[in-house]
Amino acid sequence: MDSIDDIFGMFNTESEKLENLINNATIKSELSIHEIIETYYQIMNVSSMITMLKPQIDVNKHKSFLEKIQKTEKIISEKFNSNIHPKIVEILAKSIQDTTKNLQSGDSEQKSKEDTENYAKLYEELRQKMSTKEFVEQYEKGLSHD
């Protein structure tokens, strides 16, 4: 295994990336599908690192490392899980509902090629949102098992 300094450096880099993503999610009123997925993957990545590293840390030797892990856990729990995650779920649900209504409101009369292309784009957008919502719900299921 690498030295604890190397591991601490890697953890610092990943947790800082996570903090930036969480801060971005806090500031923005709506995130793109890409931003949502990137944020959740980073949460899972850092959480996995914490799970793996925490039992291996000597509390007396690596106090600052343990403090950084605890700070990161607090950010995930208090900022992301309590505030941002529910907001993302709500926004995705509303967005899916709005897109579905838009698709259903289109008349079934003869459509131009442009209308058909727009509907195809809307259907693709709806598929991406639904897929992302499913991904986010899987994260939520993991939360309830902790």
Residue pairs with C-beta under 8 A, 6 or more apart in sequence:
1 7
4 61
4 62
4 65
7 53
8 62
8 64
8 65
8 68
10 49
11 46
11 49
11 53
11 65
11 68
11 69
12 68
14 42
14 45
14 46
14 49
15 46
15 68
15 72
17 42
18 42
18 43
18 45
18 46
18 72
18 75
18 76
19 72
19 75
21 35
21 38
21 39
21 42
22 39
22 75
22 79
22 80
22 84
24 31
24 35
24 39
25 31
25 35
25 39
25 80
25 84
25 88
26 79
26 83
26 84
28 35
30 91
31 39
31 88
31 91
33 128
33 129
33 132
36 88
36 92
36 132
36 136
37 132
37 135
39 80
39 84
40 135
40 136
40 139
43 76
43 80
43 139
44 139
46 72
46 76
47 76
50 69
50 72
50 73
53 69
54 66
54 69
57 65
57 66
57 69
59 66
81 143
85 136
85 139
85 140
85 143
88 136
89 133
89 136
89 137
89 140
92 129
92 132
92 133
92 136
93 133
95 129
96 126
96 129
96 130
96 133
99 122
99 125
99 126
99 129
100 126
102 122
103 119
103 122
103 123
103 126
106 115
106 119
111 119
